[in-house]
């Protein structure tokens, strides 16, 4: 996967804590992992809302489709 170089600003105490736990070269890896976790949570929340929205209208959609199917398949005198 290609990488993009960024120039970011973080509070010094946060950077110091990351470096003390992961080393000088572990900052990028830590930030990547943190970003992945946050993105996963945000996407999960967004998808959950969409799924709930679709589920809340599912019965109504089924009824509309049944009426459409009945109208489309009935014999007609033309």
PDB file of N, CA, C and O in Angstrom, chain B, residues numbered from 101:
ATOM      1  N   UNK B 101       0.856  -1.171   0.000  1.00  0.00           N
ATOM      2  CA  UNK B 101       0.000   0.000   0.000  1.00  0.00           C
ATOM      3  C   UNK B 101       0.901   1.233   0.000  1.00  0.00           C
ATOM      4  O   UNK B 101       1.842   1.305   0.790  1.00  0.00           O
ATOM      5  N   UNK B 102       0.629   2.195  -0.867  1.00  0.00           N
ATOM      6  CA  UNK B 102       1.460   3.407  -0.894  1.00  0.00           C
ATOM      7  C   UNK B 102       1.238   4.249   0.358  1.00  0.00           C
ATOM      8  O   UNK B 102       0.168   4.222   0.966  1.00  0.00           O
ATOM      9  N   UNK B 103       2.250   4.979   0.718  1.00  0.00           N
ATOM     10  CA  UNK B 103       2.188   5.855   1.887  1.00  0.00           C
ATOM     11  C   UNK B 103       2.187   7.311   1.461  1.00  0.00           C
ATOM     12  O   UNK B 103       2.690   7.659   0.392  1.00  0.00           O
ATOM     13  N   UNK B 104       1.623   8.152   2.299  1.00  0.00           N
ATOM     14  CA  UNK B 104       1.640   9.594   2.097  1.00  0.00           C
ATOM     15  C   UNK B 104       2.333  10.215   3.294  1.00  0.00           C
ATOM     16  O   UNK B 104       1.997   9.919   4.440  1.00  0.00           O
ATOM     17  N   UNK B 105       3.286  11.064   3.027  1.00  0.00           N
ATOM     18  CA  UNK B 105       4.015  11.737   4.093  1.00  0.00           C
ATOM     19  C   UNK B 105       3.209  12.944   4.546  1.00  0.00           C
ATOM     20  O   UNK B 105       2.727  13.721   3.722  1.00  0.00           O
ATOM     21  N   UNK B 106       3.063  13.100   5.865  1.00  0.00           N
ATOM     22  CA  UNK B 106       2.306  14.205   6.433  1.00  0.00           C
ATOM     23  C   UNK B 106       3.170  15.006   7.392  1.00  0.00           C
ATOM     24  O   UNK B 106       4.125  14.493   7.975  1.00  0.00           O
ATOM     25  N   UNK B 107       2.822  16.245   7.538  1.00  0.00           N
ATOM     26  CA  UNK B 107       3.430  17.093   8.559  1.00  0.00           C
ATOM     27  C   UNK B 107       2.302  17.464   9.513  1.00  0.00           C
ATOM     28  O   UNK B 107       1.423  18.254   9.168  1.00  0.00           O
ATOM     29  N   UNK B 108       2.332  16.885  10.724  1.00  0.00           N
ATOM     30  CA  UNK B 108       1.257  17.123  11.675  1.00  0.00           C
ATOM     31  C   UNK B 108       1.820  17.752  12.941  1.00  0.00           C
ATOM     32  O   UNK B 108       3.018  17.681  13.212  1.00  0.00           O
ATOM     33  N   UNK B 109       0.944  18.356  13.694  1.00  0.00           N
ATOM     34  CA  UNK B 109       1.322  18.966  14.958  1.00  0.00           C
ATOM     35  C   UNK B 109       0.508  18.320  16.066  1.00  0.00           C
ATOM     36  O   UNK B 109      -0.720  18.259  15.998  1.00  0.00           O
ATOM     37  N   UNK B 110       1.211  17.836  17.094  1.00  0.00           N
ATOM     38  CA  UNK B 110       0.570  17.232  18.258  1.00  0.00           C
ATOM     39  C   UNK B 110       1.162  17.863  19.505  1.00  0.00           C
ATOM     40  O   UNK B 110       2.296  18.343  19.483  1.00  0.00           O
ATOM     41  N   UNK B 111       0.409  17.867  20.581  1.00  0.00           N
ATOM     42  CA  UNK B 111       0.967  18.375  21.839  1.00  0.00           C
ATOM     43  C   UNK B 111       2.199  17.560  22.253  1.00  0.00           C
ATOM     44  O   UNK B 111       2.203  16.334  22.149  1.00  0.00           O
ATOM     45  N   UNK B 112       3.220  18.240  22.712  1.00  0.00           N
ATOM     46  CA  UNK B 112       4.486  17.602  23.077  1.00  0.00           C
ATOM     47  C   UNK B 112       4.313  16.460  24.080  1.00  0.00           C
ATOM     48  O   UNK B 112       4.945  15.418  23.909  1.00  0.00           O
ATOM     49  N   UNK B 113       3.483  16.609  25.124  1.00  0.00           N
ATOM     50  CA  UNK B 113       3.343  15.491  26.062  1.00  0.00           C
ATOM     51  C   UNK B 113       2.820  14.210  25.404  1.00  0.00           C
ATOM     52  O   UNK B 113       3.206  13.109  25.798  1.00  0.00           O
ATOM     53  N   UNK B 114       1.953  14.348  24.414  1.00  0.00           N
ATOM     54  CA  UNK B 114       1.440  13.172  23.711  1.00  0.00           C
ATOM     55  C   UNK B 114       2.564  12.501  22.930  1.00  0.00           C
ATOM     56  O   UNK B 114       2.729  11.283  22.984  1.00  0.00           O
ATOM     57  N   UNK B 115       3.331  13.306  22.207  1.00  0.00           N
ATOM     58  CA  UNK B 115       4.444  12.763  21.425  1.00  0.00           C
ATOM     59  C   UNK B 115       5.469  12.113  22.353  1.00  0.00           C
ATOM     60  O   UNK B 115       5.993  11.042  22.047  1.00  0.00           O
ATOM     61  N   UNK B 116       5.751  12.746  23.465  1.00  0.00           N
ATOM     62  CA  UNK B 116       6.709  12.180  24.421  1.00  0.00           C
ATOM     63  C   UNK B 116       6.233  10.838  24.955  1.00  0.00           C
ATOM     64  O   UNK B 116       7.028   9.908  25.094  1.00  0.00           O
ATOM     65  N   UNK B 117       4.942  10.728  25.256  1.00  0.00           N
ATOM     66  CA  UNK B 117       4.397   9.467  25.742  1.00  0.00           C
ATOM     67  C   UNK B 117       4.492   8.371  24.675  1.00  0.00           C
ATOM     68  O   UNK B 117       4.863   7.236  24.975  1.00  0.00           O
ATOM     69  N   UNK B 118       4.161   8.715  23.451  1.00  0.00           N
ATOM     70  CA  UNK B 118       4.246   7.733  22.362  1.00  0.00           C
ATOM     71  C   UNK B 118       5.685   7.270  22.195  1.00  0.00           C
ATOM     72  O   UNK B 118       5.941   6.071  22.092  1.00  0.00           O
ATOM     73  N   UNK B 119       6.629   8.211  22.167  1.00  0.00           N
ATOM     74  CA  UNK B 119       8.048   7.863  22.003  1.00  0.00           C
ATOM     75  C   UNK B 119       8.548   7.003  23.158  1.00  0.00           C
ATOM     76  O   UNK B 119       9.334   6.080  22.946  1.00  0.00           O
ATOM     77  N   UNK B 120       8.100   7.297  24.378  1.00  0.00           N
ATOM     78  CA  UNK B 120       8.581   6.521  25.524  1.00  0.00           C
ATOM     79  C   UNK B 120       8.064   5.089  25.487  1.00  0.00           C
ATOM     80  O   UNK B 120       8.719   4.171  25.980  1.00  0.00           O
ATOM     81  N   UNK B 121       6.878   4.903  24.897  1.00  0.00           N
ATOM     82  CA  UNK B 121       6.304   3.563  24.819  1.00  0.00           C
ATOM     83  C   UNK B 121       6.716   2.794  23.561  1.00  0.00           C
ATOM     84  O   UNK B 121       6.891   1.576  23.604  1.00  0.00           O
ATOM     85  N   UNK B 122       6.868   3.503  22.447  1.00  0.00           N
ATOM     86  CA  UNK B 122       7.095   2.847  21.161  1.00  0.00           C
ATOM     87  C   UNK B 122       8.435   3.178  20.526  1.00  0.00           C
ATOM     88  O   UNK B 122       8.772   2.623  19.480  1.00  0.00           O
ATOM     89  N   UNK B 123       9.199   4.066  21.132  1.00  0.00           N
ATOM     90  CA  UNK B 123      10.483   4.455  20.559  1.00  0.00           C
ATOM     91  C   UNK B 123      10.317   5.522  19.497  1.00  0.00           C
ATOM     92  O   UNK B 123       9.216   5.795  19.017  1.00  0.00           O
ATOM     93  N   UNK B 124      11.450   6.117  19.145  1.00  0.00           N
ATOM     94  CA  UNK B 124      11.469   7.216  18.162  1.00  0.00           C
ATOM     95  C   UNK B 124      10.841   6.791  16.839  1.00  0.00           C
ATOM     96  O   UNK B 124      10.094   7.553  16.225  1.00  0.00           O
ATOM     97  N   UNK B 125      11.147   5.582  16.409  1.00  0.00           N
ATOM     98  CA  UNK B 125      10.654   5.116  15.108  1.00  0.00           C
ATOM     99  C   UNK B 125       9.257   4.508  15.188  1.00  0.00           C
ATOM    100  O   UNK B 125       8.702   4.128  14.157  1.00  0.00           O
ATOM    101  N   UNK B 126       8.685   4.407  16.355  1.00  0.00           N
ATOM    102  CA  UNK B 126       7.372   3.808  16.503  1.00  0.00           C
ATOM    103  C   UNK B 126       6.229   4.797  16.426  1.00  0.00           C
ATOM    104  O   UNK B 126       5.064   4.406  16.492  1.00  0.00           O
ATOM    105  N   UNK B 127       6.548   6.080  16.286  1.00  0.00           N
ATOM    106  CA  UNK B 127       5.498   7.104  16.272  1.00  0.00           C
ATOM    107  C   UNK B 127       4.565   6.910  15.077  1.00  0.00           C
ATOM    108  O   UNK B 127       3.344   6.929  15.235  1.00  0.00           O
ATOM    109  N   UNK B 128       5.119   6.725  13.906  1.00  0.00           N
ATOM    110  CA  UNK B 128       4.276   6.549  12.711  1.00  0.00           C
ATOM    111  C   UNK B 128       3.401   5.314  12.827  1.00  0.00           C
ATOM    112  O   UNK B 128       2.217   5.349  12.490  1.00  0.00           O
ATOM    113  N   UNK B 129       3.985   4.220  13.306  1.00  0.00           N
ATOM    114  CA  UNK B 129       3.215   2.991  13.455  1.00  0.00           C
ATOM    115  C   UNK B 129       2.086   3.187  14.458  1.00  0.00           C
ATOM    116  O   UNK B 129       0.960   2.745  14.228  1.00  0.00           O
ATOM    117  N   UNK B 130       2.387   3.851  15.569  1.00  0.00           N
ATOM    118  CA  UNK B 130       1.356   4.100  16.577  1.00  0.00           C
ATOM    119  C   UNK B 130       0.233   4.941  15.992  1.00  0.00           C
ATOM    120  O   UNK B 130      -0.942   4.616  16.168  1.00  0.00           O
ATOM    121  N   UNK B 131       0.583   6.024  15.294  1.00  0.00           N
ATOM    122  CA  UNK B 131      -0.435   6.902  14.722  1.00  0.00           C
ATOM    123  C   UNK B 131      -1.261   6.173  13.660  1.00  0.00           C
ATOM    124  O   UNK B 131      -2.467   6.398  13.553  1.00  0.00           O
ATOM    125  N   UNK B 132      -0.627   5.311  12.882  1.00  0.00           N
ATOM    126  CA  UNK B 132      -1.367   4.539  11.875  1.00  0.00           C
ATOM    127  C   UNK B 132      -2.366   3.605  12.555  1.00  0.00           C
ATOM    128  O   UNK B 132      -3.526   3.528  12.149  1.00  0.00           O
ATOM    129  N   UNK B 133      -1.918   2.902  13.583  1.00  0.00           N
ATOM    130  CA  UNK B 133      -2.814   1.992  14.295  1.00  0.00           C
ATOM    131  C   UNK B 133      -3.963   2.753  14.958  1.00  0.00           C
ATOM    132  O   UNK B 133      -5.110   2.307  14.926  1.00  0.00           O
ATOM    133  N   UNK B 134      -3.652   3.894  15.555  1.00  0.00           N
ATOM    134  CA  UNK B 134      -4.686   4.697  16.209  1.00  0.00           C
ATOM    135  C   UNK B 134      -5.701   5.194  15.181  1.00  0.00           C
ATOM    136  O   UNK B 134      -6.905   5.180  15.433  1.00  0.00           O
ATOM    137  N   UNK B 135      -5.209   5.633  14.024  1.00  0.00           N
ATOM    138  CA  UNK B 135      -6.103   6.121  12.972  1.00  0.00           C
ATOM    139  C   UNK B 135      -6.994   4.995  12.454  1.00  0.00           C
ATOM    140  O   UNK B 135      -8.184   5.202  12.221  1.00  0.00           O
ATOM    141  N   UNK B 136      -6.426   3.809  12.274  1.00  0.00           N
ATOM    142  CA  UNK B 136      -7.223   2.660  11.806  1.00  0.00           C
ATOM    143  C   UNK B 136      -8.331   2.324  12.798  1.00  0.00           C
ATOM    144  O   UNK B 136      -9.477   2.098  12.408  1.00  0.00           O
ATOM    145  N   UNK B 137      -7.984   2.293  14.082  1.00  0.00           N
ATOM    146  CA  UNK B 137      -8.984   1.987  15.110  1.00  0.00           C
ATOM    147  C   UNK B 137     -10.099   3.024  15.131  1.00  0.00           C
ATOM    148  O   UNK B 137     -11.278   2.681  15.225  1.00  0.00           O
ATOM    149  N   UNK B 138      -9.717   4.292  15.043  1.00  0.00           N
ATOM    150  CA  UNK B 138     -10.717   5.370  15.071  1.00  0.00           C
ATOM    151  C   UNK B 138     -11.603   5.299  13.834  1.00  0.00           C
ATOM    152  O   UNK B 138     -12.823   5.425  13.939  1.00  0.00           O
ATOM    153  N   UNK B 139     -11.001   5.096  12.660  1.00  0.00           N
ATOM    154  CA  UNK B 139     -11.783   4.997  11.429  1.00  0.00           C
ATOM    155  C   UNK B 139     -12.749   3.820  11.473  1.00  0.00           C
ATOM    156  O   UNK B 139     -13.890   3.929  11.025  1.00  0.00           O
ATOM    157  N   UNK B 140     -12.292   2.702  12.011  1.00  0.00           N
ATOM    158  CA  UNK B 140     -13.167   1.535  12.120  1.00  0.00           C
ATOM    159  C   UNK B 140     -14.382   1.848  12.995  1.00  0.00           C
ATOM    160  O   UNK B 140     -15.508   1.482  12.657  1.00  0.00           O
ATOM    161  N   UNK B 141     -14.148   2.522  14.111  1.00  0.00           N
ATOM    162  CA  UNK B 141     -15.252   2.872  15.013  1.00  0.00           C
ATOM    163  C   UNK B 141     -16.221   3.855  14.356  1.00  0.00           C
ATOM    164  O   UNK B 141     -17.438   3.712  14.479  1.00  0.00           O
ATOM    165  N   UNK B 142     -15.679   4.849  13.661  1.00  0.00           N
ATOM    166  CA  UNK B 142     -16.528   5.850  12.995  1.00  0.00           C
ATOM    167  C   UNK B 142     -17.346   5.201  11.884  1.00  0.00           C
ATOM    168  O   UNK B 142     -18.541   5.468  11.757  1.00  0.00           O
ATOM    169  N   UNK B 143     -16.712   4.352  11.082  1.00  0.00           N
ATOM    170  CA  UNK B 143     -17.433   3.679  10.001  1.00  0.00           C
ATOM    171  C   UNK B 143     -18.510   2.751  10.560  1.00  0.00           C
ATOM    172  O   UNK B 143     -19.625   2.697  10.039  1.00  0.00           O
ATOM    173  N   UNK B 144     -18.173   2.026  11.615  1.00  0.00           N
ATOM    174  CA  UNK B 144     -19.142   1.117  12.218  1.00  0.00           C
ATOM    175  C   UNK B 144     -20.367   1.881  12.701  1.00  0.00           C
ATOM    176  O   UNK B 144     -21.497   1.431  12.517  1.00  0.00           O
ATOM    177  N   UNK B 145     -20.143   3.026  13.312  1.00  0.00           N
ATOM    178  CA  UNK B 145     -21.250   3.848  13.799  1.00  0.00           C
ATOM    179  C   UNK B 145     -22.088   4.372  12.627  1.00  0.00           C
ATOM    180  O   UNK B 145     -23.318   4.359  12.686  1.00  0.00           O
ATOM    181  N   UNK B 146     -21.423   4.828  11.569  1.00  0.00           N
ATOM    182  CA  UNK B 146     -22.139   5.342  10.404  1.00  0.00           C
ATOM    183  C   UNK B 146     -22.942   4.241   9.728  1.00  0.00           C
ATOM    184  O   UNK B 146     -24.100   4.449   9.364  1.00  0.00           O
ATOM    185  N   UNK B 147     -22.332   3.063   9.558  1.00  0.00           N
ATOM    186  CA  UNK B 147     -23.030   1.953   8.919  1.00  0.00           C
ATOM    187  C   UNK B 147     -24.185   1.471   9.774  1.00  0.00           C
ATOM    188  O   UNK B 147     -25.229   1.079   9.254  1.00  0.00           O
ATOM    189  N   UNK B 148     -23.997   1.501  11.099  1.00  0.00           N
ATOM    190  CA  UNK B 148     -25.070   1.070  11.993  1.00  0.00           C
ATOM    191  C   UNK B 148     -26.304   1.949  11.780  1.00  0.00           C
ATOM    192  O   UNK B 148     -27.424   1.440  11.729  1.00  0.00           O
ATOM    193  N   UNK B 149     -26.108   3.256  11.658  1.00  0.00           N
ATOM    194  CA  UNK B 149     -27.219   4.168  11.415  1.00  0.00           C
ATOM    195  C   UNK B 149     -27.901   3.881  10.093  1.00  0.00           C
ATOM    196  O   UNK B 149     -29.128   3.915  10.010  1.00  0.00           O
ATOM    197  N   UNK B 150     -27.120   3.598   9.056  1.00  0.00           N
ATOM    198  CA  UNK B 150     -27.709   3.279   7.753  1.00  0.00           C
ATOM    199  C   UNK B 150     -28.503   1.984   7.816  1.00  0.00           C
ATOM    200  O   UNK B 150     -29.616   1.900   7.298  1.00  0.00           O
ATOM    201  N   UNK B 151     -27.923   0.980   8.453  1.00  0.00           N
ATOM    202  CA  UNK B 151     -28.613  -0.313   8.555  1.00  0.00           C
ATOM    203  C   UNK B 151     -29.917  -0.163   9.323  1.00  0.00           C
ATOM    204  O   UNK B 151     -30.946  -0.704   8.919  1.00  0.00           O
ATOM    205  N   UNK B 152     -29.874   0.568  10.426  1.00  0.00           N
ATOM    206  CA  UNK B 152     -31.099   0.775  11.213  1.00  0.00           C
ATOM    207  C   UNK B 152     -32.151   1.514  10.386  1.00  0.00           C
ATOM    208  O   UNK B 152     -33.341   1.213  10.476  1.00  0.00           O
ATOM    209  N   UNK B 153     -31.710   2.476   9.584  1.00  0.00           N
ATOM    210  CA  UNK B 153     -32.642   3.205   8.724  1.00  0.00           C
ATOM    211  C   UNK B 153     -33.287   2.302   7.694  1.00  0.00           C
ATOM    212  O   UNK B 153     -34.497   2.366   7.474  1.00  0.00           O
ATOM    213  N   UNK B 154     -32.477   1.457   7.060  1.00  0.00           N
ATOM    214  CA  UNK B 154     -33.021   0.524   6.075  1.00  0.00           C
ATOM    215  C   UNK B 154     -33.975  -0.472   6.725  1.00  0.00           C
ATOM    216  O   UNK B 154     -35.034  -0.782   6.179  1.00  0.00           O
ATOM    217  N   UNK B 155     -33.589  -0.967   7.891  1.00  0.00           N
ATOM    218  CA  UNK B 155     -34.440  -1.940   8.576  1.00  0.00           C
ATOM    219  C   UNK B 155     -35.762  -1.321   9.015  1.00  0.00           C
ATOM    220  O   UNK B 155     -36.792  -1.995   9.015  1.00  0.00           O
ATOM    221  N   UNK B 156     -35.740  -0.053   9.385  1.00  0.00           N
ATOM    222  CA  UNK B 156     -36.973   0.578   9.851  1.00  0.00           C
ATOM    223  C   UNK B 156     -37.986   0.768   8.719  1.00  0.00           C
ATOM    224  O   UNK B 156     -39.185   0.880   8.976  1.00  0.00           O
ATOM    225  N   UNK B 157     -37.522   0.806   7.492  1.00  0.00           N
ATOM    226  CA  UNK B 157     -38.437   0.972   6.359  1.00  0.00           C
ATOM    227  C   UNK B 157     -38.641  -0.319   5.569  1.00  0.00           C
ATOM    228  O   UNK B 157     -39.327  -0.313   4.547  1.00  0.00           O
ATOM    229  N   UNK B 158     -38.058  -1.418   6.026  1.00  0.00           N
ATOM    230  CA  UNK B 158     -38.111  -2.673   5.267  1.00  0.00           C
ATOM    231  C   UNK B 158     -39.531  -3.171   5.062  1.00  0.00           C
ATOM    232  O   UNK B 158     -39.886  -3.555   3.948  1.00  0.00           O
ATOM    233  N   UNK B 159     -40.345  -3.177   6.091  1.00  0.00           N
ATOM    234  CA  UNK B 159     -41.718  -3.680   5.957  1.00  0.00           C
ATOM    235  C   UNK B 159     -42.533  -2.833   4.994  1.00  0.00           C
ATOM    236  O   UNK B 159     -43.278  -3.361   4.168  1.00  0.00           O
ATOM    237  N   UNK B 160     -42.391  -1.525   5.102  1.00  0.00           N
ATOM    238  CA  UNK B 160     -43.112  -0.629   4.192  1.00  0.00           C
ATOM    239  C   UNK B 160     -42.672  -0.877   2.749  1.00  0.00           C
ATOM    240  O   UNK B 160     -43.498  -0.889   1.835  1.00  0.00           O
ATOM    241  N   UNK B 161     -41.382  -1.073   2.552  1.00  0.00           N
ATOM    242  CA  UNK B 161     -40.856  -1.327   1.215  1.00  0.00           C
ATOM    243  C   UNK B 161     -41.417  -2.638   0.662  1.00  0.00           C
ATOM    244  O   UNK B 161     -41.774  -2.711  -0.514  1.00  0.00           O
ATOM    245  N   UNK B 162     -41.494  -3.667   1.499  1.00  0.00           N
ATOM    246  CA  UNK B 162     -42.049  -4.947   1.057  1.00  0.00           C
ATOM    247  C   UNK B 162     -43.494  -4.797   0.613  1.00  0.00           C
ATOM    248  O   UNK B 162     -43.893  -5.375  -0.398  1.00  0.00           O
ATOM    249  N   UNK B 163     -44.287  -4.027   1.355  1.00  0.00           N
ATOM    250  CA  UNK B 163     -45.697  -3.827   0.998  1.00  0.00           C
ATOM    251  C   UNK B 163     -45.825  -3.102  -0.341  1.00  0.00           C
ATOM    252  O   UNK B 163     -46.665  -3.461  -1.166  1.00  0.00           O
ATOM    253  N   UNK B 164     -45.004  -2.097  -0.553  1.00  0.00           N
ATOM    254  CA  UNK B 164     -45.036  -1.357  -1.822  1.00  0.00           C
ATOM    255  C   UNK B 164     -44.666  -2.291  -2.972  1.00  0.00           C
ATOM    256  O   UNK B 164     -45.305  -2.274  -4.024  1.00  0.00           O
ATOM    257  N   UNK B 165     -43.637  -3.099  -2.768  1.00  0.00           N
ATOM    258  CA  UNK B 165     -43.218  -4.030  -3.818  1.00  0.00           C
ATOM    259  C   UNK B 165     -44.295  -5.073  -4.111  1.00  0.00           C
ATOM    260  O   UNK B 165     -44.484  -5.447  -5.268  1.00  0.00           O
ATOM    261  N   UNK B 166     -45.000  -5.546  -3.094  1.00  0.00           N
ATOM    262  CA  UNK B 166     -46.087  -6.500  -3.308  1.00  0.00           C
ATOM    263  C   UNK B 166     -47.195  -5.879  -4.147  1.00  0.00           C
ATOM    264  O   UNK B 166     -47.723  -6.516  -5.059  1.00  0.00           O
ATOM    265  N   UNK B 167     -47.549  -4.622  -3.834  1.00  0.00           N
ATOM    266  CA  UNK B 167     -48.599  -3.947  -4.611  1.00  0.00           C
ATOM    267  C   UNK B 167     -48.142  -3.714  -6.044  1.00  0.00           C
ATOM    268  O   UNK B 167     -48.934  -3.860  -6.974  1.00  0.00           O
ATOM    269  N   UNK B 168     -46.880  -3.355  -6.236  1.00  0.00           N
ATOM    270  CA  UNK B 168     -46.353  -3.133  -7.577  1.00  0.00           C
ATOM    271  C   UNK B 168     -46.347  -4.442  -8.367  1.00  0.00           C
ATOM    272  O   UNK B 168     -46.715  -4.468  -9.541  1.00  0.00           O
ATOM    273  N   UNK B 169     -45.929  -5.516  -7.720  1.00  0.00           N
ATOM    274  CA  UNK B 169     -45.892  -6.810  -8.379  1.00  0.00           C
ATOM    275  C   UNK B 169     -47.301  -7.234  -8.799  1.00  0.00           C
ATOM    276  O   UNK B 169     -47.496  -7.733  -9.907  1.00  0.00           O
ATOM    277  N   UNK B 170     -48.255  -7.041  -7.938  1.00  0.00           N
ATOM    278  CA  UNK B 170     -49.637  -7.392  -8.255  1.00  0.00           C
ATOM    279  C   UNK B 170     -50.139  -6.586  -9.446  1.00  0.00           C
ATOM    280  O   UNK B 170     -50.781  -7.129 -10.345  1.00  0.00           O
ATOM    281  N   UNK B 171     -49.847  -5.300  -9.448  1.00  0.00           N
ATOM    282  CA  UNK B 171     -50.297  -4.442 -10.543  1.00  0.00           C
ATOM    283  C   UNK B 171     -49.586  -4.799 -11.842  1.00  0.00           C
ATOM    284  O   UNK B 171     -50.194  -4.729 -12.910  1.00  0.00           O
ATOM    285  N   UNK B 172     -48.351  -5.170 -11.777  1.00  0.00           N
ATOM    286  CA  UNK B 172     -47.565  -5.468 -12.983  1.00  0.00           C
ATOM    287  C   UNK B 172     -47.931  -6.831 -13.569  1.00  0.00           C
ATOM    288  O   UNK B 172     -47.751  -7.041 -14.768  1.00  0.00           O
ATOM    289  N   UNK B 173     -48.431  -7.747 -12.772  1.00  0.00           N
ATOM    290  CA  UNK B 173     -48.691  -9.091 -13.259  1.00  0.00           C
ATOM    291  C   UNK B 173     -50.173  -9.393 -13.494  1.00  0.00           C
ATOM    292  O   UNK B 173     -50.496 -10.476 -13.981  1.00  0.00           O
ATOM    293  N   UNK B 174     -51.079  -8.475 -13.168  1.00  0.00           N
ATOM    294  CA  UNK B 174     -52.509  -8.752 -13.365  1.00  0.00           C
ATOM    295  C   UNK B 174     -52.858  -8.699 -14.848  1.00  0.00           C
ATOM    296  O   UNK B 174     -52.258  -7.955 -15.623  1.00  0.00           O
ATOM    297  N   UNK B 175     -53.838  -9.504 -15.215  1.00  0.00           N
ATOM    298  CA  UNK B 175     -54.291  -9.515 -16.610  1.00  0.00           C
ATOM    299  C   UNK B 175     -54.999  -8.202 -16.907  1.00  0.00           C
ATOM    300  O   UNK B 175     -55.771  -7.691 -16.096  1.00  0.00           O
ATOM    301  N   UNK B 176     -54.721  -7.683 -18.064  1.00  0.00           N
ATOM    302  CA  UNK B 176     -55.330  -6.405 -18.429  1.00  0.00           C
ATOM    303  C   UNK B 176     -56.014  -6.530 -19.791  1.00  0.00           C
ATOM    304  O   UNK B 176     -55.535  -7.233 -20.681  1.00  0.00           O
ATOM    305  N   UNK B 177     -57.126  -5.843 -19.930  1.00  0.00           N
ATOM    306  CA  UNK B 177     -57.798  -5.720 -21.231  1.00  0.00           C
ATOM    307  C   UNK B 177     -57.316  -4.426 -21.858  1.00  0.00           C
ATOM    308  O   UNK B 177     -57.613  -3.336 -21.368  1.00  0.00           O
ATOM    309  N   UNK B 178     -56.590  -4.551 -22.915  1.00  0.00           N
ATOM    310  CA  UNK B 178     -56.051  -3.348 -23.544  1.00  0.00           C
ATOM    311  C   UNK B 178     -56.694  -3.127 -24.875  1.00  0.00           C
ATOM    312  O   UNK B 178     -56.371  -2.159 -25.563  1.00  0.00           O
TER     313      UNK B 178
END
